[in-house]
Amino acid sequence: MRTLALALLLGACTPNELTVTPQRIAWEEIDFQQARPDGGYLPQEISVRNDGSRALDVEIVGFDEEHLLLGALLASEEPPTLPTLEPGSQHVLTVAVWDYLAGERDSLVEGAFDLVAPGVKEPVTIEWSFTPVREIVVDTSR
């Protein structure tokens, strides 16, 4: 009986493996002079894979909607939650730059958001950065 209880306890405490790539997106300079595309500027894909042995419900925590656009099939909007990831399955998020705030032009803008799931000890942090610029073309042909 003790052996069974210990095995169940150890199994419940074993963390699932959540693999996320990439964990850093550095867009560098983004030219906001051009009209913003519907999907945001320079969309990047992030692969979220469940390498564990049980299903995971992954929440997105701290996503900066003022600067970024999230393109993903979600199971829930509040909080943003991915569809359940079965063992061995993956989901692809698309993250794009959306906007910048007053005073941020020509300065590095950076932040991070986390992917968290019950049973996973540590959140996976996705760091991001970009520099908003406006490349105004001057006609010098005169």
Secondary structure as the mmCIF struct_conf table of DSSP 4:
data_model
#
loop_
_struct_conf.conf_type_id
_struct_conf.id
_struct_conf.beg_label_comp_id
_struct_conf.beg_label_asym_id
_struct_conf.beg_label_seq_id
_struct_conf.end_label_comp_id
_struct_conf.end_label_asym_id
_struct_conf.end_label_seq_id
HELX_RH_AL_P HELX_RH_AL_P1 ARG A 2 CYS A 13
BEND BEND1 THR A 14 THR A 14
HELX_LH_PP_P HELX_LH_PP_P1 PRO A 15 ASN A 16
STRN STRN1 LEU A 18 THR A 21
BEND BEND2 GLN A 23 GLN A 23
STRN STRN2 ARG A 24 ASP A 31
TURN_TY1_P TURN_TY1_P1 PHE A 32 GLN A 33
BEND BEND3 GLN A 34 GLN A 34
HELX_LH_PP_P HELX_LH_PP_P2 ALA A 35 PRO A 37
TURN_TY1_P TURN_TY1_P2 ASP A 38 GLY A 39
STRN STRN3 TYR A 41 ASN A 50
BEND BEND4 GLY A 52 ARG A 54
STRN STRN4 LEU A 56 LEU A 56
HELX_LH_PP_P HELX_LH_PP_P3 VAL A 58 VAL A 58
STRN STRN5 GLU A 59 VAL A 61
BEND BEND5 GLY A 62 GLY A 62
TURN_TY1_P TURN_TY1_P3 GLU A 65 HIS A 67
STRN STRN6 LEU A 68 GLY A 71
BEND BEND6 ALA A 75 ALA A 75
STRN STRN7 SER A 76 SER A 76
TURN_TY1_P TURN_TY1_P4 GLU A 77 PRO A 80
STRN STRN8 THR A 81 THR A 81
HELX_LH_PP_P HELX_LH_PP_P4 LEU A 82 THR A 84
STRN STRN9 LEU A 85 LEU A 85
TURN_TY1_P TURN_TY1_P5 PRO A 87 GLY A 88
STRN STRN10 GLN A 90 VAL A 97
TURN_TY1_P TURN_TY1_P6 ALA A 102 GLY A 103
TURN_TY1_P TURN_TY1_P7 ARG A 105 ASP A 106
BEND BEND7 SER A 107 SER A 107
STRN STRN11 VAL A 109 VAL A 116
TURN_TY1_P TURN_TY1_P8 PRO A 118 GLY A 119
BEND BEND8 LYS A 121 GLU A 122
HELX_LH_PP_P HELX_LH_PP_P5 PRO A 123 PRO A 123
STRN STRN12 VAL A 124 VAL A 133
HELX_LH_PP_P HELX_LH_PP_P6 ILE A 136 VAL A 138
#
